[in-house]
Amino acid sequence: MPTSLIVFFFTGVLFSVLAIPLIRRKVKMNSWYGIRIPQTMESESIWYEVNAIMGRYLFTFGILISVVALYYIRFPLEEEYKMVYILLGILIIGTILFVKLSFSTANRLSNKN
């Protein structure tokens, strides 16, 4: 079993665990943890709403990464590099979508206020 699959599994678990306080709106406005873009720093209501929405996305994304990694741990492909490329592709596409959705959600909420 490749070590990289274990790393991907725990990366997904870490994403999911980090998302829980965001979903529950427990993270106050700060400069270290959460979606910290100009729109979210404008007001606490935008901060909590954007972070709750994106926390749900991050939680789901983390579960997806972990499940795919577990699948490949259980049913490995003959070429190990293909499994890593697939997981890396999911990670890159998910990150790009996360950033895009963060900005669009923040802009939508900022324009609403």
TIVEXSE-599244 format. One record per atom (N, C-alpha, C): residue number from 1; residue in one letter; atom name; z, x, y. Coordinates in Angstrom, 1 decimal, decimal comma. Atoms other than C-alpha are relative to their C-alpha. Layout:
   seq   type   atom       up     east    north
   NUM      A     CA        Z        X        Y
...
END
This chain:
   seq   type   atom       up     east    north
     1      M      N      0,0      0,8     -1,2
     1      M     CA      0,0      0,0      0,0
     1      M      C      0,0      0,9      1,2
     2      P      N      0,1     -0,8     -1,2
     2      P     CA     -1,1      1,5      3,3
     2      P      C      1,1     -0,3      1,0
     3      T      N     -1,1      0,1     -1,0
     3      T     CA      1,6      2,2      5,9
     3      T      C     -0,4     -0,8      1,2
     4      S      N      0,5      0,8     -1,2
     4      S     CA     -0,6      0,7      8,6
     4      S      C      0,1     -1,5     -0,2
     5      L      N     -0,2      1,4      0,2
     5      L     CA     -0,4     -2,7      7,0
     5      L      C      1,5     -0,4      0,2
     6      I      N     -1,4      0,3     -0,2
     6      I     CA      3,4     -2,5      7,1
     6      I      C      0,3      0,0      1,5
     7      V      N     -0,2     -0,1     -1,5
     7      V     CA      3,2     -1,5     10,8
     7      V      C     -0,6     -1,3      0,6
     8      F      N      0,6      1,3     -0,5
     8      F     CA      0,9     -4,5     11,5
     8      F      C      0,9     -1,1     -0,3
     9      F      N     -0,9      1,1      0,3
     9      F     CA      3,3     -6,8      9,7
     9      F      C      1,2      0,0      1,0
    10      F      N     -1,2     -0,1     -0,8
    10      F     CA      6,3     -5,6     11,7
    10      F      C     -0,4     -0,2      1,5
    11      T      N      0,5      0,3     -1,4
    11      T     CA      4,2     -5,7     15,0
    11      T      C      0,0     -1,5      0,2
    12      G      N      0,1      1,5     -0,1
    12      G     CA      3,6     -9,4     14,3
    12      G      C      1,4     -0,6      0,1
    13      V      N     -1,4      0,5      0,0
    13      V     CA      7,3    -10,0     13,6
    13      V      C      0,6      0,3      1,3
    14      L      N     -0,5     -0,4     -1,3
    14      L     CA      8,2     -8,1     16,8
    14      L      C     -0,5     -1,0      1,1
    15      F      N      0,6      0,9     -0,9
    15      F     CA      5,8    -10,3     18,8
    15      F      C      0,7     -1,3     -0,1
    16      S      N     -0,6      1,4      0,1
    16      S     CA      7,3    -13,5     17,4
    16      S      C      1,5      0,0      0,4
    17      V      N     -1,4      0,0     -0,5
    17      V     CA     10,9    -12,4     18,0
    17      V      C      0,1      0,1      1,5
    18      L      N      0,0     -0,2     -1,5
    18      L     CA     10,1    -11,3     21,6
    18      L      C     -0,4     -1,3      0,7
    19      A      N      0,5      1,2     -0,6
    19      A     CA      8,5    -14,7     22,2
    19      A      C      1,1     -1,1      0,0
    20      I      N     -1,0      1,0      0,1
    20      I     CA     11,6    -16,8     21,3
    20      I      C      0,7     -0,2      1,3
    21      P      N     -0,7      0,2     -1,3
    21      P     CA     13,6    -16,2     24,5
    21      P      C     -1,0     -0,5      1,1
    22      L      N      1,0      0,5     -1,0
    22      L     CA     10,4    -16,9     26,5
    22      L      C     -0,2     -1,4     -0,2
    23      I      N      0,2      1,4      0,3
    23      I     CA      9,8    -20,2     24,8
    23      I      C      1,2     -0,8      0,4
    24      R      N     -1,2      0,7     -0,3
    24      R     CA     13,4    -21,2     25,3
    24      R      C      0,4      0,1      1,4
    25      R      N     -0,2     -0,1     -1,5
    25      R     CA     13,2    -20,3     29,0
    25      R      C      1,3      0,7      0,3
    26      K      N     -1,3     -0,8     -0,2
    26      K     CA     16,1    -17,8     28,7
    26      K      C     -0,2      1,3      0,8
    27      V      N      0,3     -1,3     -0,7
    27      V     CA     14,4    -14,9     30,5
    27      V      C     -0,1     -0,3      1,5
    28      K      N      0,1      0,2     -1,5
    28      K     CA     15,1    -14,9     34,2
    28      K      C     -1,0      0,9      0,5
    29      M      N      1,0     -0,8     -0,6
    29      M     CA     12,6    -13,5     36,6
    29      M      C      0,5      1,5      0,1
    30      N      N     -0,3     -1,4      0,0
    30      N     CA     12,6     -9,7     36,3
    30      N      C     -1,2      0,9      0,0
    31      S      N      1,2     -0,8     -0,1
    31      S     CA     10,4     -6,7     36,4
    31      S      C     -0,3      0,8     -1,4
    32      W      N      0,1     -0,7      1,2
    32      W     CA     10,6     -5,7     32,7
    32      W      C     -0,5     -0,9     -1,2
    33      Y      N      0,2      0,9      1,2
    33      Y     CA     10,2     -8,7     30,3
    33      Y      C     -0,6     -1,3      0,4
    34      G      N      0,7      1,3     -0,3
    34      G     CA      7,8    -11,6     30,5
    34      G      C     -1,3      0,2      0,6
    35      I      N      1,3     -0,1     -0,7
    35      I     CA      4,5    -12,3     32,2
    35      I      C      0,3      0,2      1,5
    36      R      N     -0,3     -0,4     -1,3
    36      R     CA      4,9    -10,4     35,4
    36      R      C     -1,3      0,2      0,8
    37      I      N      1,1     -0,1     -0,9
    37      I     CA      1,9    -11,1     37,6
    37      I      C      0,3     -0,7      1,3
    38      P      N     -0,4      0,5     -1,3
    38      P     CA      1,8    -12,1     41,3
    38      P      C      0,3     -1,5      0,0
    39      Q      N     -0,2      1,4      0,0
    39      Q     CA      1,6    -15,8     40,6
    39      Q      C      1,3     -0,4     -0,7
    40      T      N     -1,3      0,4      0,6
    40      T     CA      4,6    -15,9     38,3
    40      T      C      1,2      0,5      0,8
    41      M      N     -1,1     -0,5     -0,8
    41      M     CA      6,7    -13,9     40,7
    41      M      C      0,2     -0,8      1,3
    42      E      N     -0,1      0,9     -1,2
    42      E     CA      6,1    -16,6     43,4
    42      E      C      1,2     -0,9      0,0
    43      S      N     -1,1      1,0      0,1
    43      S     CA      8,6    -19,1     42,1
    43      S      C      0,5      0,0     -1,4
    44      E      N     -0,6      0,1      1,3
    44      E     CA     11,0    -19,6     39,3
    44      E      C     -0,7     -1,1     -0,9
    45      S      N      0,6      1,0      0,8
    45      S     CA      9,3    -22,8     38,2
    45      S      C     -1,3      0,5     -0,7
    46      I      N      1,2     -0,6      0,5
    46      I     CA      6,0    -21,0     37,7
    46      I      C      0,3      1,0     -1,1
    47      W      N     -0,5     -1,0      0,9
    47      W     CA      7,8    -18,1     36,0
    47      W      C      0,3     -0,6     -1,3
    48      Y      N     -0,5      0,6      1,3
    48      Y     CA      9,5    -20,3     33,4
    48      Y      C     -1,1     -0,7     -0,7
    49      E      N      1,0      0,8      0,7
    49      E     CA      6,5    -22,5     32,7
    49      E      C     -1,1      0,9     -0,6
    50      V      N      1,0     -0,9      0,5
    50      V     CA      4,0    -19,7     32,3
    50      V      C      0,5      0,8     -1,2
    51      N      N     -0,6     -0,8      1,1
    51      N     CA      6,4    -17,6     30,1
    51      N      C      0,2     -0,9     -1,2
    52      A      N     -0,2      0,9      1,2
    52      A     CA      7,2    -20,7     27,9
    52      A      C     -1,4     -0,2     -0,7
    53      I      N      1,3      0,2      0,6
    53      I     CA      3,5    -21,4     27,4
    53      I      C     -0,5      1,2     -0,7
    54      M      N      0,5     -1,2      0,6
    54      M     CA      2,5    -17,8     26,8
    54      M      C      1,0      0,5     -1,2
    55      G      N     -0,9     -0,3      1,1
    55      G     CA      5,6    -17,4     24,6
    55      G      C     -0,4     -0,7     -1,3
    56      R      N      0,5      0,7      1,1
    56      R     CA      4,3    -20,0     22,3
    56      R      C     -1,2      0,6     -0,6
    57      Y      N      1,2     -0,7      0,5
    57      Y     CA      1,0    -18,2     22,1
    57      Y      C      0,4      1,3     -0,7
    58      L      N     -0,4     -1,3      0,5
    58      L     CA      2,7    -14,9     21,5
    58      L      C      0,7     -0,2     -1,4
    59      F      N     -0,6      0,3      1,3
    59      F     CA      4,8    -16,4     18,7
    59      F      C     -1,0     -0,3     -1,1
    60      T      N      1,0      0,3      0,9
    60      T     CA      1,8    -17,9     17,0
    60      T      C     -0,9      1,2     -0,3
    61      F      N      0,8     -1,2      0,2
    61      F     CA     -0,2    -14,7     17,5
    61      F      C      0,8      1,0     -0,9
    62      G      N     -0,8     -0,9      0,9
    62      G     CA      2,7    -12,7     15,9
    62      G      C      0,0     -0,5     -1,4
    63      I      N      0,0      0,5      1,4
    63      I     CA      2,8    -15,0     12,9
    63      I      C     -1,4      0,3     -0,6
    64      L      N      1,4     -0,2      0,5
    64      L     CA     -1,0    -14,7     12,5
    64      L      C     -0,1      1,4     -0,5
    65      I      N      0,1     -1,4      0,3
    65      I     CA     -0,9    -10,9     12,5
    65      I      C      0,8      0,3     -1,3
    66      S      N     -0,8     -0,2      1,2
    66      S     CA      2,0    -10,9     10,0
    66      S      C     -0,5     -0,6     -1,3
    67      V      N      0,6      0,7      1,1
    67      V     CA      0,4    -13,4      7,7
    67      V      C     -1,2      0,8     -0,6
    68      V      N      1,2     -0,7      0,4
    68      V     CA     -2,9    -11,5      7,6
    68      V      C      0,4      1,4     -0,6
    69      A      N     -0,5     -1,3      0,6
    69      A     CA     -1,0     -8,2      7,0
    69      A      C      0,6     -0,2     -1,4
    70      L      N     -0,6      0,3      1,3
    70      L     CA      1,0     -9,8      4,2
    70      L      C     -1,1     -0,3     -1,1
    71      Y      N      1,1      0,3      0,9
    71      Y     CA     -2,2    -11,1      2,7
    71      Y      C     -0,7      1,2     -0,6
    72      Y      N      0,7     -1,2      0,5
    72      Y     CA     -3,8     -7,7      2,6
    72      Y      C      1,0      0,9     -0,8
    73      I      N     -0,9     -0,8      0,9
    73      I     CA     -0,6     -6,1      1,2
    73      I      C      0,0     -0,6     -1,4
    74      R      N      0,0      0,7      1,3
    74      R     CA     -0,7     -8,7     -1,6
    74      R      C     -1,4      0,2     -0,7
    75      F      N      1,3     -0,1      0,6
    75      F     CA     -4,5     -8,6     -2,1
    75      F      C     -0,8      1,0      0,8
    76      P      N      0,7     -1,0     -0,7
    76      P     CA     -5,8     -5,3     -0,8
    76      P      C     -1,5      0,1     -0,3
    77      L      N      1,5     -0,3      0,2
    77      L     CA     -9,5     -4,5     -0,2
    77      L      C     -0,1      1,4     -0,6
    78      E      N      0,2     -1,3      0,6
    78      E     CA    -10,9     -1,5     -2,0
    78      E      C      0,0      1,1      1,1
    79      E      N      0,1     -0,9     -1,2
    79      E     CA    -11,7      0,1      1,4
    79      E      C      1,1     -0,3      0,9
    80      E      N     -1,2      0,3     -0,8
    80      E     CA     -8,4      0,4      3,2
    80      E      C     -0,4     -0,1      1,5
    81      Y      N      0,4      0,0     -1,4
    81      Y     CA    -10,1      1,1      6,5
    81      Y      C     -0,5     -1,4      0,5
    82      K      N      0,4      1,3     -0,4
    82      K     CA    -11,6     -2,4      6,5
    82      K      C      1,1     -0,9      0,3
    83      M      N     -1,2      0,9     -0,3
    83      M     CA     -8,2     -4,1      6,4
    83      M      C      0,5      0,4      1,4
    84      V      N     -0,6     -0,4     -1,3
    84      V     CA     -7,0     -2,0      9,3
    84      V      C     -1,0     -0,4      1,2
    85      Y      N      0,9      0,4     -1,0
    85      Y     CA    -10,2     -2,7     11,3
    85      Y      C      0,1     -1,5      0,3
    86      I      N     -0,2      1,4     -0,2
    86      I     CA     -9,8     -6,4     10,7
    86      I      C      1,2     -0,4      0,8
    87      L      N     -1,2      0,2     -0,7
    87      L     CA     -6,2     -6,4     11,8
    87      L      C      0,0      0,5      1,5
    88      L      N      0,1     -0,5     -1,4
    88      L     CA     -7,0     -4,2     14,8
    88      L      C     -0,9     -0,9      0,8
    89      G      N      0,9      1,0     -0,7
    89      G     CA     -9,8     -6,6     15,8
    89      G      C      0,8     -1,2      0,4
    90      I      N     -0,8      1,1     -0,3
    90      I     CA     -7,4     -9,5     15,6
    90      I      C      0,9      0,3      1,2
    91      L      N     -1,0     -0,4     -1,0
    91      L     CA     -4,9     -7,6     17,7
    91      L      C     -0,7      0,2      1,4
    92      I      N      0,7     -0,2     -1,3
    92      I     CA     -7,5     -6,6     20,4
    92      I      C     -0,5     -1,3      0,5
    93      I      N      0,5      1,3     -0,5
    93      I     CA     -9,1    -10,1     20,6
    93      I      C      1,2     -0,8      0,5
    94      G      N     -1,1      0,8     -0,4
    94      G     CA     -5,7    -11,7     20,7
    94      G      C      0,6      0,5      1,3
    95      T      N     -0,5     -0,5     -1,3
    95      T     CA     -4,5     -9,4     23,5
    95      T      C     -0,9     -0,3      1,2
    96      I      N      0,9      0,3     -1,1
    96      I     CA     -7,6    -10,0     25,6
    96      I      C      0,2     -1,5      0,3
    97      L      N     -0,3      1,4     -0,2
    97      L     CA     -7,1    -13,8     25,1
    97      L      C      1,3     -0,2      0,7
    98      F      N     -1,4      0,1     -0,6
    98      F     CA     -3,4    -13,4     26,0
    98      F      C     -0,1      0,2      1,5
    99      V      N      0,1     -0,4     -1,4
    99      V     CA     -4,2    -11,7     29,3
    99      V      C     -0,8     -1,1      0,8
   100      K      N      0,9      1,0     -0,7
   100      K     CA     -7,0    -14,2     30,2
   100      K      C      0,8     -1,3      0,1
   101      L      N     -0,8      1,3      0,0
   101      L     CA     -4,8    -17,2     29,3
   101      L      C      1,2      0,1      1,0
   102      S      N     -1,2     -0,1     -0,9
   102      S     CA     -1,8    -15,8     31,2
   102      S      C     -0,5     -0,2      1,5
   103      F      N      0,5      0,1     -1,4
   103      F     CA     -3,9    -15,4     34,4
   103      F      C     -0,4     -1,5      0,3
   104      S      N      0,5      1,3     -0,3
   104      S     CA     -5,6    -18,8     34,1
   104      S      C      1,1     -1,0      0,0
   105      T      N     -1,2      0,9      0,0
   105      T     CA     -2,3    -20,6     33,3
   105      T      C      0,8      0,2      1,3
   106      A      N     -0,7     -0,3     -1,2
   106      A     CA     -0,6    -18,9     36,2
   106      A      C     -0,7     -0,5      1,2
   107      N      N      0,8      0,5     -1,1
   107      N     CA     -3,4    -19,7     38,6
   107      N      C      0,0     -1,5      0,1
   108      R      N     -0,1      1,4      0,0
   108      R     CA     -3,5    -23,3     37,5
   108      R      C      1,3     -0,6      0,5
   109      L      N     -1,3      0,5     -0,4
   109      L     CA      0,2    -23,8     38,0
   109      L      C      0,3      0,4      1,5
   110      S      N     -0,2     -0,5     -1,4
   110      S     CA      0,2    -21,8     41,3
   110      S      C     -0,8     -0,9      0,9
   111      N      N      0,8      0,9     -0,9
   111      N     CA     -2,6    -24,0     42,7
   111      N      C      0,5     -1,4      0,0
   112      K      N     -0,6      1,4      0,1
   112      K     CA     -0,8    -27,2     41,6
   112      K      C      1,2     -0,1      1,0
   113      N      N     -1,2      0,0     -0,9
   113      N     CA      2,3    -26,2     43,7
   113      N      C     -0,4      0,1      1,4
END
